[in-house]
Structure formats: structure tokens, C-alpha cells
Amino acid sequence: MELKLTFDHLADVIISRGTAAVRDELEALAARVRPAQPGAAEALTDWEGEEIARERAFAVIRNEQLRAEALEQLHATQAASAARGVALFH
């Protein structure tokens, strides 16, 4: 949930003031996701490039990170249920 709130906050600022307004946060985000999403990380921090390219890169990163978090939560729930002897999905 915290990750979603962070992304939502960044998205709100980007919509109202552009990516430059959260440059430090986007640089940190790019560094964090670079191993898994090198192309998107590079585009996100290309300050010589077009704003729309950084916005698109942010959307790609946001989607993948939130999807990965949701899958982690699903697997944790399944593991906890299995430990209690409850089958959630077949």
C-alpha cells in the first residue's frame, strides 16, 4: 500500500508540475529499478529528452512495480493460507 501511495503522490506532482519537480525522487526510483527495468530507468532520467518520454517511463515503471507488489502479496497470502490448510486457488 505504501508503494502505491508513493507512486500516486509522484503522479499527482508530475501531472501538475512535470517531472522536473520530482527529479530527485525519479533519480532514486530509476536507480532502484535499473536492474529489472534498465530501459525505463534510462528514459526516466533522460533530462535532455522529451517530457512525454519521462512520463511514459514513469507509467511503465509504476505499472510493473505495482504489479510485482500485488503478486508478492498474493503469494504471501497463498503461503499463509496453505500453512493453515486453506486452499485459495487451484
N, C-alpha and C positions, 0 to 999 in steps of 0.2 A: 504494500500500500504506500509506503514511504517513497518508493521509486516512482510510482505513478504521480504522486503529489509533486515531486521534484520535476518530472517531465511536464506536468500541467503548468507549473509555475513558469518554467522556461518558455513553454509555448505561448503563454499569455504575454510575456515580455517581448518575445520575438514578434508576435502579431502587432503589438502596439508600438514598439520602438526599434525593431530589427535585431539582427544577430549581433551587431557590434555592441549593443547594450549589455550582452551577457557573454562577451568574448572570453573572459577568464573561465567562466563555467563551461563554455563549449570547448575550450582548450583542454580542460581537465577531463571532460567527458570523452573527447577524442582519444586522449592518452589511455583512458580506461578500456575503451572498446577496440583500440587499434589492432590487437592480436586477432580478434574474431571478425572485425569489420574494417579492414585496412582502407578500402576504397572510400567508404562513407566517412571514416575518420579524416582522411586526407581532404575530401571535399568540404567537410565541416569547418576545417581550419584554413582553407584557401582564401585568405583575406584579400587577395588580388582578383579573385573570381567574382562571379555574379552572386548577388544576394539570394536569388531564387535557387541556385545550386546549393548554397549552405542550408537554406530552409528545407530543401528536399533531402539532403543528407541527414539533417536532424530528424525528419519524419521517418526515414529508413531506420536510423539507429533507435529511435523511440519505439517503433513497432517491434523490432527484433528484441530489444531489451525487455519490453513488457510481455512479449510472448514467452521469452525464456523464463521470466519470473513466474508467469502463470503455470508453465509446465513444471517448474520446481515445486510450486505449491501443490499442484495436482499429485505429483509423485510423493511428496511428503504426506499428503492426506491418504493416498493409497497405502503407503507403508504403515502408517499409524493404524489404519483400519485393518490391514492384514494382520498386524500384531495383535489386534483384539479379536481376530477371527471373523471379520466382516468383509464380504466381497462387495466392492462398489461397482466394478466394471468387469465384464467378461470379454 
